[in-house]
Amino acid sequence: MRIVYMGTPDFAVPCLEKIMEQKHHLLAVITQPDRPKGRGKKLQPPPVKVVAESYNLPVYQPEKIKTAQFLQTLKELNPELIVVVAYGKILPKEILDLPPLGCVNVHASLLPKYRGAAPIHWAVINGEKETGVTTMYMNEGMDTGDMILSKSIPIDDDDTVGEVHDRLAALGAEVLGETLTLIASGSAPRVPQDHSQATYAPILKREHELINWNRSAREIKNQIRGMNPWPGTYTKLEGRVLKIWRAEIVAGSSKEKPGTVISSTNDQLVVQTGAGCLSITELQLQGSKRLGICDFLRGRKVPPGTVLGAEGGNDIND
């Protein structure tokens, strides 16, 4: 098939490679513009652009896609199908209606659950036991189109969002490959979503990173692993930002208020939560590097009775 591919981050790379593997006629790759990154703020190309150029594919990086110029570019490319994977912009009706076989999206959830911008993060934060990938025909709604295929994977109790992301990226390519084969043969199903079962995965904001120690140990652990490796969760230690990267639920409890360190040894830092206790195993103090708990406590004492916490806005669900 004659395909235009629209995608931007690492998650979209395996799907691009799958299209190439299946020998479709990939007309062009549309991706976000290069953005400044790192301390030097040097312009960095999106991962999809790097891979596309390695295949010598034409790459377009429009700042805006709702323009007559970009629509004309797509018309001249004349795709039969547009494949969209984590592109990062909402497609207008004029683009959705352009290819005769439609626009197909690879979404990292089991629709209609977790429609929206951050489905992998919220599945882990909410303690889901499984998630997956769904391919669908796009319409003007937010992930509301008819489904084609879906496949699921389990989420283990200690999985971070980064680990789930990588597994879903590989699964997404697998499901897309099967989807393209069905579309090419004219046998792709269209399964309407049950909109009454829809849930949403909104874009992450700074307040979602803040740990509310009044929540349960289970909820806080899920928040921590659901923000690892990006954007991370944080609390405060003596007025300085303290990022928490990993923690384990441990037995025991105390009458101390949530956020209080109840045990501090050479290899353990246990904090009281609203229900149960967490042992922090990997953390990072503002201005320092990420450390395992033994290395951290070797350089800085955090005695029992120390209260962790930050001022204001203290709930992930605010």
Backbone bond lengths (Angstrom), bond angles and torsions (degrees), N, CA, C in turn:
res aa  C-N    CA-C-N  psi(-1)  N-CA   C-N-CA  omega(-1)  CA-C   N-CA-C  phi
1 M - - - 1.465 - - 1.519 110.52 -
2 R 1.314 115.11 154.52 1.469 122.35 175.64 1.533 107.47 -86.49
3 I 1.332 116.08 110.80 1.470 121.16 -170.25 1.521 111.08 -122.59
4 V 1.331 115.81 137.97 1.459 123.01 164.10 1.521 106.88 -105.53
5 Y 1.330 115.89 132.26 1.473 121.22 -177.59 1.511 109.73 -109.15
6 M 1.345 116.17 133.10 1.459 121.77 178.62 1.531 108.61 -124.14
7 G 1.331 116.67 114.75 1.460 121.14 -179.54 1.513 109.89 -165.91
8 T 1.333 116.40 163.70 1.459 119.09 -174.31 1.534 114.69 -134.13
9 P 1.342 120.72 -59.62 1.472 120.39 -169.22 1.518 113.50 -87.13
10 D 1.325 115.44 -174.95 1.465 121.84 179.17 1.529 112.16 -54.38
11 F 1.323 116.57 -37.21 1.460 120.34 -178.06 1.528 111.59 -57.28
12 A 1.329 117.22 -30.92 1.463 121.59 -175.61 1.527 113.70 -85.35
13 V 1.327 117.96 -8.45 1.467 120.90 -176.01 1.531 112.98 -67.57
14 P 1.353 120.47 -48.59 1.468 119.09 -179.47 1.530 113.57 -59.34
15 C 1.322 117.57 -34.16 1.469 120.28 178.34 1.531 111.07 -67.22
16 L 1.319 116.70 -40.30 1.467 120.16 175.73 1.525 110.08 -60.70
17 E 1.323 116.56 -44.26 1.464 120.47 179.79 1.534 111.59 -65.33
18 K 1.327 117.36 -33.13 1.461 120.73 177.79 1.531 111.22 -65.64
19 I 1.328 117.10 -39.68 1.465 120.34 178.04 1.524 110.38 -63.20
20 M 1.320 116.13 -41.36 1.457 119.79 177.76 1.528 110.68 -65.21
21 E 1.322 116.76 -41.05 1.459 121.83 -179.65 1.528 111.42 -61.31
22 Q 1.316 116.73 -35.74 1.463 120.67 -178.57 1.532 113.43 -83.05
23 K 1.324 116.36 1.24 1.473 122.03 173.02 1.522 113.40 65.50
24 H 1.350 116.25 29.35 1.462 117.72 171.61 1.528 108.84 -71.81
25 H 1.326 116.39 162.34 1.462 121.55 177.58 1.525 107.99 -85.79
26 L 1.318 116.48 94.51 1.458 121.30 -178.29 1.525 108.88 -83.82
27 L 1.321 115.30 107.00 1.465 121.28 -171.72 1.521 112.42 -74.50
28 A 1.325 115.77 -39.03 1.470 120.55 -177.32 1.512 109.38 -168.58
29 V 1.329 114.90 160.76 1.458 122.77 174.98 1.523 107.97 -118.04
30 I 1.331 115.33 127.05 1.459 121.61 176.94 1.517 107.22 -106.35
31 T 1.333 117.13 127.54 1.455 120.71 -178.88 1.520 109.87 -144.06
32 Q 1.318 116.81 170.15 1.458 120.92 -179.52 1.530 110.47 -69.76
33 P 1.328 117.12 156.02 1.474 120.33 176.54 1.523 111.64 -61.98
34 D 1.329 115.81 156.58 1.465 120.59 172.84 1.533 108.84 -58.04
35 R 1.346 116.03 141.44 1.462 120.21 -178.50 1.525 110.01 -126.09
36 P 1.350 118.03 149.69 1.464 120.43 176.41 1.522 110.17 -70.12
37 K 1.341 116.44 136.16 1.457 121.30 -179.96 1.523 109.96 -141.59
38 G 1.326 114.91 161.15 1.457 120.68 175.96 1.516 112.63 75.89
39 R 1.320 114.58 178.53 1.463 119.95 -176.81 1.519 112.23 -64.35
40 G 1.324 115.76 -34.17 1.456 119.36 -179.48 1.510 113.75 -80.78
41 K 1.345 116.75 -7.61 1.468 122.56 -179.53 1.531 111.84 53.53
42 K 1.331 115.49 38.33 1.458 119.09 176.34 1.524 110.05 -79.85
43 L 1.314 116.14 146.14 1.457 120.38 179.07 1.526 110.18 -64.01
44 Q 1.328 115.42 129.76 1.465 121.02 179.55 1.519 109.43 -122.41
45 P 1.332 117.92 133.38 1.458 119.83 178.67 1.524 111.07 -74.60
46 P 1.330 118.78 148.88 1.468 119.96 174.16 1.529 110.67 -62.35
47 P 1.329 118.44 150.53 1.464 121.17 179.08 1.523 113.57 -53.63
48 V 1.318 117.34 -38.21 1.468 120.45 -179.58 1.530 110.89 -64.20
49 K 1.318 117.15 -37.27 1.466 119.97 178.31 1.528 111.15 -63.75
50 V 1.326 116.14 -42.63 1.463 120.56 -179.32 1.532 110.38 -59.06
51 V 1.329 116.40 -45.45 1.466 120.39 -179.06 1.524 110.64 -70.09
52 A 1.325 117.03 -41.74 1.469 120.48 -179.89 1.522 110.99 -59.70
53 E 1.315 116.56 -41.86 1.465 119.59 -179.72 1.526 111.41 -69.14
54 S 1.340 116.54 -28.73 1.463 118.63 176.40 1.532 111.58 -66.60
55 Y 1.326 116.14 -24.30 1.472 121.89 175.80 1.532 111.89 -93.41
56 N 1.338 116.70 2.77 1.467 122.48 -177.36 1.525 112.36 59.53
57 L 1.330 115.35 37.89 1.457 120.70 178.16 1.527 110.35 -89.19
58 P 1.335 117.84 146.39 1.466 119.62 173.60 1.532 110.23 -63.92
59 V 1.329 116.81 134.10 1.461 121.87 -178.59 1.527 109.30 -122.34
60 Y 1.328 115.34 131.99 1.460 121.84 175.56 1.522 108.13 -119.04
61 Q 1.337 116.68 138.57 1.462 121.63 -177.82 1.533 110.96 -132.20
62 P 1.313 117.74 64.93 1.466 119.26 -177.31 1.525 112.11 -69.81
63 E 1.333 116.58 139.97 1.467 120.27 173.06 1.524 110.15 -67.54
64 K 1.340 115.16 -36.93 1.462 120.82 178.81 1.522 109.23 -129.83
65 I 1.332 115.90 140.41 1.464 119.14 178.72 1.524 112.27 -105.49
66 K 1.341 116.10 -10.60 1.470 119.54 179.26 1.525 109.82 -91.98
67 T 1.332 115.06 56.80 1.457 120.61 178.75 1.523 109.58 -130.75
68 A 1.309 115.84 153.41 1.462 120.31 178.81 1.525 110.41 -63.03
69 Q 1.328 116.59 -35.11 1.463 120.55 -178.91 1.521 111.60 -63.69
70 F 1.339 117.32 -45.73 1.452 119.61 -179.06 1.525 111.18 -69.31
71 L 1.328 116.68 -38.70 1.466 119.74 177.74 1.529 110.34 -61.69
72 Q 1.328 116.76 -38.95 1.458 120.14 177.89 1.526 111.17 -65.29
73 T 1.338 116.38 -37.43 1.468 120.37 176.64 1.527 110.61 -59.68
74 L 1.322 116.71 -45.15 1.463 120.71 179.23 1.531 111.17 -64.82
75 K 1.314 116.70 -40.03 1.470 119.81 179.28 1.525 110.73 -62.01
76 E 1.321 115.59 -39.53 1.475 119.41 179.58 1.529 111.06 -69.27
77 L 1.335 117.41 -33.23 1.470 119.99 175.93 1.527 110.71 -67.34
78 N 1.335 115.96 -32.57 1.467 123.03 174.40 1.535 112.94 56.40
79 P 1.341 117.91 56.71 1.474 119.24 179.72 1.526 111.86 -75.39
80 E 1.311 116.04 149.62 1.457 120.74 168.84 1.526 110.59 -79.27
81 L 1.329 115.46 -31.03 1.458 121.74 -174.59 1.521 109.04 -145.06
82 I 1.336 115.55 140.71 1.458 120.66 171.16 1.528 107.79 -112.80
83 V 1.328 116.18 128.09 1.466 121.90 177.74 1.524 108.08 -108.15
84 V 1.339 115.95 127.87 1.464 122.16 -176.25 1.526 109.34 -121.04
85 V 1.342 116.42 124.23 1.463 121.64 178.72 1.533 108.40 -136.59
86 A 1.329 116.08 106.40 1.469 121.04 176.14 1.530 111.54 50.14
87 Y 1.326 115.60 46.35 1.460 119.33 -179.03 1.522 111.44 -70.30
88 G 1.342 116.46 -43.66 1.456 118.78 175.84 1.508 115.40 108.01
89 K 1.332 117.35 1.15 1.460 120.80 176.27 1.521 109.22 -138.17
90 I 1.333 115.34 150.40 1.466 121.20 178.90 1.522 109.33 -81.74
91 L 1.320 116.41 129.76 1.462 121.18 -178.47 1.534 110.50 -82.61
92 P 1.329 117.53 131.02 1.468 119.76 177.28 1.534 111.12 -74.61
93 K 1.324 115.25 164.90 1.460 121.77 -177.33 1.527 111.69 -57.06
94 E 1.334 117.04 -35.83 1.469 120.15 -177.99 1.526 111.51 -60.76
95 I 1.326 117.40 -34.44 1.465 120.84 177.77 1.523 110.03 -79.99
96 L 1.335 117.17 -42.85 1.461 120.44 179.96 1.526 112.02 -57.77
97 D 1.310 116.12 -33.80 1.473 120.69 -176.96 1.529 113.60 -87.06
98 L 1.311 116.68 -5.47 1.472 119.86 -172.14 1.529 114.50 -72.21
99 P 1.322 120.44 -53.88 1.473 118.96 -175.62 1.538 111.54 -78.87
100 P 1.316 118.62 136.31 1.473 121.04 -177.43 1.527 113.87 -61.71
101 L 1.346 117.60 -28.28 1.467 120.09 179.06 1.528 112.27 -93.48
102 G 1.326 116.43 2.06 1.457 120.65 175.45 1.524 114.09 92.14
103 C 1.331 114.15 -176.31 1.465 122.57 175.08 1.523 107.82 -113.29
104 V 1.321 116.29 128.28 1.457 121.99 -176.82 1.526 108.92 -114.03
105 N 1.338 115.49 135.26 1.456 121.66 -179.24 1.522 110.25 -116.62
106 V 1.334 115.28 142.85 1.469 121.93 170.90 1.524 106.69 -104.06
107 H 1.334 116.34 113.91 1.468 121.25 -175.97 1.518 109.89 -113.89
108 A 1.341 116.47 136.09 1.461 121.49 -172.75 1.531 112.53 -87.31
109 S 1.317 116.02 57.00 1.461 120.72 171.60 1.521 108.54 -160.21
110 L 1.316 115.26 170.98 1.463 121.10 173.69 1.521 107.02 -92.92
111 L 1.324 115.16 87.55 1.460 120.10 -178.02 1.526 110.25 -57.54
112 P 1.356 116.60 147.63 1.471 127.63 9.16 1.527 115.61 -85.28
113 K 1.331 117.93 9.72 1.464 119.27 175.88 1.528 110.80 -72.57
114 Y 1.312 115.33 143.87 1.464 123.56 172.24 1.525 113.52 57.52
115 R 1.316 115.28 51.78 1.459 119.50 166.56 1.529 108.24 -69.75
116 G 1.325 116.72 148.00 1.454 118.47 175.06 1.514 114.32 119.49
117 A 1.333 115.31 -164.14 1.458 122.47 -163.68 1.523 114.97 -82.78
118 A 1.340 118.08 -26.03 1.478 119.25 -172.57 1.527 111.41 -132.39
119 P 1.330 117.77 57.80 1.469 119.43 -174.66 1.520 114.48 -66.41
120 I 1.324 118.08 -34.15 1.468 119.73 -178.06 1.523 109.91 -70.91
121 H 1.325 116.68 -45.63 1.459 120.16 178.61 1.524 111.55 -56.60
122 W 1.320 116.94 -50.09 1.460 119.70 -173.36 1.521 112.20 -71.31
123 A 1.314 118.03 -29.97 1.468 119.35 175.80 1.525 110.57 -62.20
124 V 1.346 116.80 -40.89 1.463 120.53 179.53 1.531 110.26 -74.12
125 I 1.329 117.13 -45.23 1.467 121.17 179.98 1.528 110.92 -57.34
126 N 1.322 116.36 -38.90 1.463 120.42 -177.44 1.528 113.35 -83.80
127 G 1.332 116.65 2.57 1.458 119.84 174.83 1.511 114.80 74.46
128 E 1.333 117.57 25.38 1.468 120.39 178.27 1.531 109.93 -62.17
129 K 1.314 115.74 146.90 1.464 121.51 178.93 1.529 111.98 -92.58
130 E 1.328 116.83 -13.69 1.463 119.90 175.19 1.520 109.41 -150.41
131 T 1.308 114.46 158.59 1.450 121.71 172.40 1.525 106.04 -148.78
132 G 1.316 118.26 -164.59 1.457 118.54 -178.95 1.508 111.81 176.25
133 V 1.322 114.43 -160.39 1.460 122.71 -178.46 1.522 108.43 -130.71
134 T 1.314 115.70 139.41 1.463 121.52 176.05 1.518 109.43 -127.39
135 T 1.317 117.00 133.72 1.464 120.53 168.42 1.519 107.84 -98.90
136 M 1.329 114.98 144.39 1.468 118.95 -177.50 1.520 110.13 -151.52
137 Y 1.319 114.16 157.65 1.463 121.53 169.94 1.523 107.78 -79.47
138 M 1.309 117.13 127.94 1.457 120.95 -175.65 1.528 111.57 -79.13
139 N 1.334 114.58 143.13 1.456 120.55 168.66 1.525 107.66 -130.20
140 E 1.313 117.53 -166.72 1.461 119.97 -174.08 1.525 113.16 -78.01
141 G 1.334 117.77 -9.26 1.455 120.31 178.68 1.513 112.29 -81.52
142 M 1.334 115.89 173.73 1.466 122.04 178.41 1.525 109.37 -86.67
143 D 1.323 116.37 95.38 1.474 122.67 178.83 1.534 111.84 59.52
144 T 1.321 116.46 41.24 1.464 121.20 -176.13 1.530 113.59 -109.66
145 G 1.332 118.66 1.91 1.458 121.44 -174.05 1.517 114.14 -72.17
146 D 1.329 115.20 168.92 1.464 121.22 178.55 1.524 110.52 -63.75
147 M 1.326 115.84 136.36 1.469 121.81 -177.50 1.531 110.79 -83.36
148 I 1.330 114.69 149.98 1.466 121.23 176.94 1.524 109.33 -108.81
149 L 1.327 116.91 -62.90 1.462 121.67 178.85 1.523 109.90 -137.80
150 S 1.329 116.71 155.78 1.459 120.66 170.28 1.527 109.35 -147.21
151 K 1.322 115.08 149.19 1.466 121.82 175.09 1.518 108.02 -139.27
152 S 1.330 116.23 147.34 1.461 120.66 -175.93 1.525 111.74 -114.58
153 I 1.327 114.99 159.21 1.462 122.92 171.45 1.523 107.72 -136.21
154 P 1.343 118.13 153.06 1.465 119.73 175.99 1.524 110.96 -77.40
155 I 1.327 115.59 154.04 1.466 122.02 170.12 1.525 106.73 -112.61
156 D 1.322 116.41 117.34 1.464 120.50 179.15 1.531 110.44 -80.08
157 D 1.327 116.07 161.15 1.466 121.41 -174.62 1.523 113.60 -61.44
158 D 1.324 117.18 -25.89 1.464 119.62 -177.90 1.524 113.30 -106.71
159 D 1.313 118.15 4.46 1.465 120.67 179.08 1.524 110.76 -64.41
160 T 1.340 116.19 135.43 1.461 120.73 170.57 1.518 109.03 -90.29
161 V 1.319 115.65 164.77 1.462 119.18 178.64 1.531 110.51 -62.54
162 G 1.337 117.28 -31.53 1.457 120.30 178.19 1.515 112.13 -64.16
163 E 1.336 116.33 -41.19 1.460 120.62 179.88 1.527 111.07 -68.37
164 V 1.330 116.60 -41.34 1.469 119.88 177.84 1.528 110.27 -66.57
165 H 1.315 116.74 -40.60 1.476 121.83 176.99 1.519 111.44 -53.98
166 D 1.327 116.26 -48.07 1.468 119.60 -176.09 1.523 111.60 -66.00
167 R 1.320 117.03 -38.33 1.463 119.78 178.04 1.527 111.15 -68.40
168 L 1.326 116.07 -38.29 1.468 119.52 179.29 1.525 111.90 -70.53
169 A 1.323 117.61 -33.10 1.462 120.16 177.57 1.523 110.43 -62.05
170 A 1.335 116.56 -43.15 1.468 121.01 177.24 1.521 110.73 -67.20
171 L 1.334 116.65 -41.69 1.461 120.30 178.68 1.525 111.02 -65.10
172 G 1.332 116.39 -37.62 1.459 120.51 178.68 1.515 112.34 -59.02
173 A 1.329 116.61 -41.03 1.459 120.35 178.00 1.530 110.73 -64.71
174 E 1.317 116.01 -40.24 1.468 120.65 178.66 1.532 111.12 -62.39
175 V 1.326 115.93 -47.58 1.463 120.30 -178.82 1.527 110.62 -67.69
176 L 1.330 117.47 -38.25 1.462 119.77 177.58 1.518 110.70 -62.80
177 G 1.336 116.61 -43.00 1.466 119.07 179.11 1.517 111.62 -57.39
178 E 1.321 117.68 -44.84 1.465 121.41 178.60 1.524 110.90 -66.34
179 T 1.322 115.79 -37.63 1.465 120.53 179.22 1.526 111.27 -64.05
180 L 1.328 117.66 -44.72 1.464 121.07 -179.77 1.522 111.27 -63.93
181 T 1.320 116.75 -36.95 1.466 119.98 177.28 1.525 110.63 -62.94
182 L 1.326 117.22 -41.85 1.468 121.38 178.17 1.527 111.51 -65.99
183 I 1.318 116.66 -42.86 1.468 119.51 -179.82 1.519 110.73 -64.61
184 A 1.331 116.30 -42.82 1.468 120.20 -179.38 1.521 111.83 -62.05
185 S 1.334 116.19 -31.79 1.472 119.97 -179.34 1.522 112.60 -89.92
186 G 1.333 116.72 -1.12 1.458 120.23 180.00 1.515 114.19 74.76
187 S 1.345 117.40 18.80 1.466 119.98 -175.09 1.527 113.27 -118.98
188 A 1.331 117.25 18.64 1.463 119.67 179.76 1.523 110.62 -71.89
189 P 1.331 117.65 130.59 1.463 120.07 178.56 1.522 111.60 -74.45
190 R 1.316 115.98 162.40 1.466 122.41 171.34 1.517 106.97 -129.15
191 V 1.321 116.58 108.40 1.466 121.35 -176.44 1.527 108.50 -111.68
192 P 1.331 118.03 111.32 1.465 119.61 179.72 1.527 110.77 -61.37
193 Q 1.322 116.59 142.97 1.459 120.92 176.38 1.520 110.67 -77.12
194 D 1.327 115.64 148.53 1.456 121.69 172.22 1.528 107.25 -86.15
195 H 1.313 116.02 96.15 1.459 120.08 -172.49 1.525 112.36 -64.91
196 S 1.330 117.62 -21.67 1.468 120.25 178.81 1.529 111.71 -68.33
197 Q 1.350 117.38 -17.89 1.456 122.18 -179.47 1.536 112.61 -98.47
198 A 1.318 117.01 5.14 1.462 120.70 -174.28 1.525 111.66 -69.79
199 T 1.332 115.28 139.85 1.458 122.42 167.96 1.523 107.68 -127.90
200 Y 1.333 116.25 167.44 1.457 119.43 -170.99 1.529 112.20 -127.20
201 A 1.308 114.48 149.78 1.464 122.46 -178.68 1.529 107.73 -125.41
202 P 1.331 117.25 83.02 1.466 120.56 -175.24 1.517 112.55 -67.51
203 I 1.297 115.14 161.37 1.464 121.17 177.94 1.525 109.10 -60.02
204 L 1.326 116.86 142.67 1.462 121.58 -178.57 1.528 110.80 -74.90
205 K 1.317 114.61 140.13 1.457 121.26 177.43 1.530 109.26 -121.90
206 R 1.317 115.50 169.27 1.469 120.49 -176.85 1.526 111.81 -57.24
207 E 1.344 117.48 -37.39 1.466 119.05 -177.71 1.526 112.68 -67.30
208 H 1.334 117.40 -21.27 1.461 120.04 177.82 1.537 111.90 -72.00
209 E 1.324 116.83 -16.58 1.461 121.35 -178.81 1.529 112.42 -83.87
210 L 1.320 116.21 -18.62 1.457 121.42 -173.52 1.526 111.38 -79.38
211 I 1.318 116.93 128.71 1.462 121.82 179.05 1.530 110.11 -81.01
212 N 1.318 115.90 127.39 1.459 122.57 173.00 1.522 107.02 -101.71
213 W 1.328 116.71 105.25 1.456 121.24 -174.21 1.524 112.80 -68.31
214 N 1.344 117.95 -10.06 1.467 120.74 175.73 1.534 111.90 -74.05
215 R 1.298 117.04 -16.53 1.458 120.10 177.56 1.530 109.84 -75.05
216 S 1.323 116.79 170.21 1.469 120.09 -177.26 1.524 110.79 -75.13
217 A 1.327 114.76 161.68 1.464 120.02 177.38 1.516 110.53 -58.76
218 R 1.329 117.71 -40.87 1.464 121.57 179.40 1.526 111.41 -62.36
219 E 1.322 116.86 -45.37 1.464 120.21 -179.20 1.525 111.43 -64.63
220 I 1.317 116.59 -40.47 1.469 119.54 -179.42 1.526 110.68 -69.32
221 K 1.332 117.08 -41.11 1.464 119.00 176.98 1.526 110.43 -59.81
222 N 1.327 117.16 -43.35 1.464 120.29 179.06 1.528 111.30 -62.96
223 Q 1.330 116.72 -39.07 1.462 120.54 176.94 1.527 110.56 -62.06
224 I 1.334 116.53 -44.75 1.466 120.58 -178.06 1.530 110.97 -62.19
225 R 1.342 117.09 -48.91 1.467 118.40 -178.37 1.523 111.23 -73.24
226 G 1.341 117.22 -23.98 1.455 120.49 176.89 1.517 113.99 -78.07
227 M 1.336 116.65 -3.22 1.470 121.67 177.64 1.534 111.63 -120.66
228 N 1.323 117.51 10.50 1.463 122.81 -177.52 1.534 108.95 -110.03
229 P 1.327 120.02 117.66 1.462 128.93 19.56 1.532 115.38 -98.20
230 W 1.327 117.72 -2.64 1.474 119.29 -179.05 1.502 108.71 -142.90
231 P 1.332 118.99 136.97 1.477 128.32 -0.28 1.526 113.98 -91.94
232 G 1.330 117.83 -0.89 1.459 121.25 -177.35 1.527 111.39 90.95
233 T 1.340 115.35 153.55 1.466 120.55 174.30 1.520 108.74 -107.45
234 Y 1.336 115.56 159.41 1.460 117.32 -179.38 1.517 111.48 -147.19
235 T 1.314 114.71 159.09 1.447 124.56 169.89 1.527 105.58 -135.70
236 K 1.315 117.70 -163.29 1.464 120.40 176.20 1.522 109.30 -126.94
237 L 1.322 116.01 140.80 1.457 123.35 173.22 1.517 107.84 -124.17
238 E 1.317 116.16 109.45 1.472 122.16 -179.39 1.526 111.09 51.61
239 G 1.328 114.76 43.72 1.464 121.17 175.31 1.513 115.30 85.06
240 R 1.335 118.07 -6.16 1.468 121.02 179.77 1.525 110.20 -104.62
241 V 1.318 115.90 145.85 1.457 120.91 179.45 1.524 109.51 -66.05
242 L 1.319 115.78 129.77 1.461 122.29 177.89 1.523 107.85 -122.54
243 K 1.321 116.45 110.36 1.459 119.93 177.77 1.527 109.43 -82.71
244 I 1.321 115.25 135.16 1.457 121.50 177.06 1.517 107.68 -108.90
245 W 1.330 117.02 119.51 1.463 121.34 -175.40 1.528 112.79 -101.66
246 R 1.311 117.33 -32.53 1.468 120.05 178.25 1.527 109.48 -147.92
247 A 1.341 114.58 146.66 1.461 119.91 177.50 1.521 108.93 -154.98
248 E 1.321 115.20 154.61 1.462 121.13 179.76 1.526 109.92 -124.59
249 I 1.313 116.42 144.35 1.455 121.38 174.81 1.532 108.32 -75.63
250 V 1.325 116.78 133.09 1.470 120.85 179.27 1.523 109.42 -126.82
251 A 1.309 114.87 156.38 1.455 120.52 179.94 1.525 110.43 -69.70
252 G 1.316 114.60 156.13 1.451 119.64 176.12 1.509 112.39 106.37
253 S 1.311 115.11 168.16 1.452 122.18 178.74 1.525 107.55 -163.37
254 S 1.319 115.40 171.79 1.459 120.10 178.21 1.521 108.05 -147.32
255 K 1.328 115.81 175.32 1.455 120.31 177.41 1.527 111.38 -94.95
256 E 1.346 115.64 5.73 1.461 119.71 177.66 1.531 109.99 -68.26
257 K 1.330 115.52 155.19 1.465 117.67 -179.63 1.523 109.85 -71.79
258 P 1.344 117.35 151.85 1.462 120.69 179.90 1.524 112.07 -54.31
259 G 1.340 114.76 138.44 1.459 120.98 -177.63 1.515 113.40 97.65
260 T 1.332 116.74 -4.94 1.460 120.59 -178.50 1.528 111.15 -86.98
261 V 1.330 116.16 133.38 1.463 121.34 173.89 1.526 107.81 -72.61
262 I 1.336 116.45 119.42 1.473 119.43 -178.13 1.525 112.28 -105.18
263 S 1.341 116.82 -13.21 1.462 119.77 176.59 1.516 108.82 -152.08
264 S 1.323 115.94 132.06 1.460 121.01 178.16 1.520 108.32 -140.89
265 T 1.336 115.35 109.33 1.460 121.48 178.67 1.520 108.25 -120.71
266 N 1.323 116.84 -169.33 1.468 119.33 -179.25 1.524 112.85 -66.76
267 D 1.338 116.39 -24.31 1.460 118.43 -174.61 1.531 112.95 -132.72
268 Q 1.336 117.48 18.96 1.455 118.81 -177.41 1.524 110.81 -153.74
269 L 1.338 114.39 137.47 1.460 121.48 175.15 1.531 106.66 -132.26
270 V 1.337 115.55 106.31 1.462 120.59 -174.13 1.522 109.43 -106.44
271 V 1.341 114.42 131.69 1.465 120.88 -176.17 1.521 109.67 -120.56
272 Q 1.319 116.06 135.96 1.463 121.51 175.49 1.529 109.65 -74.97
273 T 1.326 116.59 135.61 1.470 121.08 174.53 1.524 108.47 -114.05
274 G 1.322 116.33 -172.59 1.455 120.08 177.57 1.512 112.99 -66.84
275 A 1.325 116.76 -22.74 1.471 122.00 177.09 1.515 108.00 -155.01
276 G 1.348 116.49 100.45 1.451 120.66 -178.89 1.516 112.53 95.56
277 C 1.337 114.78 -178.78 1.467 120.80 -176.36 1.531 111.37 -125.94
278 L 1.318 114.62 150.32 1.463 121.87 175.94 1.515 109.70 -118.08
279 S 1.327 115.28 136.82 1.456 121.67 170.86 1.525 107.39 -101.15
280 I 1.317 116.45 115.13 1.467 121.06 -178.72 1.523 108.55 -78.09
281 T 1.333 116.94 126.95 1.465 120.42 -175.37 1.527 114.05 -113.39
282 E 1.324 117.51 -18.48 1.470 120.28 177.54 1.520 108.30 -149.14
283 L 1.341 116.46 131.52 1.451 120.31 -173.08 1.527 110.72 -154.79
284 Q 1.335 114.66 172.52 1.467 119.44 -174.10 1.524 108.84 -153.45
285 L 1.312 116.55 113.89 1.453 121.27 178.47 1.524 109.63 -82.68
286 Q 1.311 115.46 143.26 1.462 122.05 -179.94 1.531 111.41 -46.81
287 G 1.333 115.86 126.03 1.458 121.01 179.81 1.510 114.78 86.89
288 S 1.340 116.73 -0.97 1.466 120.98 -179.29 1.522 110.14 -121.22
289 K 1.339 115.53 175.42 1.449 119.17 179.97 1.523 111.33 -91.32
290 R 1.305 115.41 166.47 1.460 123.30 -179.78 1.532 108.87 -70.74
291 L 1.342 117.16 130.46 1.462 120.53 -174.65 1.528 111.57 -136.05
292 G 1.337 115.46 150.11 1.446 120.74 166.17 1.517 109.12 -68.97
293 I 1.329 116.77 159.21 1.459 120.44 -171.67 1.533 112.29 -61.49
294 C 1.337 118.77 -36.50 1.476 120.16 -179.29 1.515 111.30 -63.33
295 D 1.326 116.86 -46.40 1.463 120.68 179.49 1.523 111.08 -65.30
296 F 1.318 116.45 -38.74 1.460 120.36 -179.56 1.530 110.36 -63.04
297 L 1.346 116.90 -49.27 1.466 120.78 -176.50 1.523 112.61 -72.14
298 R 1.326 116.28 -18.98 1.461 119.21 175.40 1.527 110.82 -68.11
299 G 1.334 115.23 -30.02 1.463 119.36 -177.18 1.514 114.04 -101.07
300 R 1.340 117.16 -14.13 1.462 119.21 -177.54 1.517 110.20 -150.92
301 K 1.303 117.20 127.22 1.455 121.46 178.42 1.528 109.83 -85.51
302 V 1.334 115.05 136.69 1.467 120.80 174.38 1.522 106.24 -127.34
303 P 1.315 118.13 89.03 1.474 120.81 -171.25 1.525 112.86 -70.27
304 P 1.331 117.00 154.79 1.458 120.20 173.34 1.524 110.80 -54.25
305 G 1.329 115.29 143.50 1.462 120.24 -176.04 1.514 112.93 97.75
306 T 1.357 116.87 -17.67 1.463 120.12 174.56 1.525 108.79 -62.48
307 V 1.328 117.17 135.26 1.461 121.31 -179.44 1.526 109.43 -107.83
308 L 1.322 114.99 121.78 1.460 120.77 175.37 1.519 108.73 -90.02
309 G 1.319 116.04 144.01 1.462 118.34 177.91 1.496 111.72 165.71
310 A 1.321 114.54 163.33 1.456 120.82 -179.12 1.517 108.67 -128.95
311 E 1.315 114.90 157.41 1.456 120.04 -177.62 1.524 110.42 -82.39
312 G 1.356 115.60 134.79 1.464 120.86 170.78 1.500 113.56 73.23
313 G 1.324 116.41 166.35 1.466 126.51 172.29 1.500 114.85 34.02
314 N 1.317 117.52 68.83 1.461 119.59 -166.34 1.520 113.85 -109.18
315 D 1.332 118.06 34.29 1.477 119.31 -178.77 1.512 110.37 -141.34
316 I 1.315 115.90 125.86 1.470 120.80 -178.84 1.522 111.71 -60.73
317 N 1.317 118.22 -25.03 1.452 120.59 -177.02 1.530 113.05 -96.41
318 D 1.324 117.94 7.89 1.475 119.69 176.42 1.518 110.15 -60.97
